[in-house]
């Protein structure tokens, strides 16, 4: 059974104390979570030549706060919502009423403010629970939300996140974690040697503002096809393909084969990532219909991050479980709607091992 300990991490600009909680198991894996933004600060896993921290991050509270409040926020390791990913023109209609959101990504709305909240923490046994309230009107969304995020680390090196939300009014919800994975053990170098697998026959194309077009297209015969695992470097620079050119890499939603008839099968691997350098294999499981694969296309800014390392472009891969981007404005896509008396429930698990 995992154990949980805590230690002070820092103080916000407004004077709030931030605490780091460390879950560790007997197998030598540990996960550090901040009560600021539910940030995943470290995930340390066993590898062929010793333990490796497989996520990007920052060293100080000031660095996280400066990142998350900037116009180019990376949301590095954070819990994001109310609506993970983009909403077109920062507007949607619900119950005949139009809601205008903050335009924080060009003309669109991206992610929201959950990454900047301080969460109330409870822990018992091997479970870490973080809770918060999002008031009616926050970020422009209707309804007061009660939010609970549960973290569990198991003895087989699986790190699981469960999200539960209730609302007192009709609203939309889409939550995810925005960890940047580099399994190589050296985030000073590009990570496109990592081998990616995505269990998806289709994806949702995006325009040059990163907004989904409303189409669902097959991956067959395109650089979007990761049904057979291959190194990201084999296709990420194929700018003859418009989707790669638009994003300068991958920043797309895949429609998971593990989601059918309105239900996700979380017993099947929906995506995986493997490092030939360390032998670390990450396998992903979720009940959600989509996964956003983002290859750090906006990294390479020259800003020093965790351990003083300046991350290059394409150093990492985000694997974000989610509803499809802009689902409130694409009525045939999996529903993001939540009514009073209902419970939003989403989960994702990352299982780590060493590939032989």
Beta strands, then each sheet from edge to edge (+ up, - down):
strand 1: 3-11
strand 2: 17-24
strand 3: 30-34
strand 4: 40-45
strand 5: 52-53
strand 6: 79-80
strand 7: 83-87
strand 8: 91-94
strand 9: 97-100
strand 10: 109-111
strand 11: 120-124
strand 12: 127-134
strand 13: 145-153
strand 14: 158-167
strand 15: 171-172
strand 16: 176-177
strand 17: 195-198
strand 18: 200-204
strand 19: 217-218
strand 20: 230-231
strand 21: 251-256
strand 22: 259-260
strand 23: 263-264
strand 24: 271-274
strand 25: 280-286
strand 26: 290-294
strand 27: 318-322
strand 28: 337-338
strand 29: 344-354
sheet 1: 1+ 2- 3+ 4- 5+
sheet 2: 6+ 16-
sheet 3: 7+ 10-
sheet 4: 8+ 9-
sheet 5: 11+ 12- 13+ 14- 29+ 25- 24+ 17- 20+
sheet 6: 15+ 28-
sheet 7: 19+ 18- 21+ 26- 27+
sheet 8: 22+ 23-
end
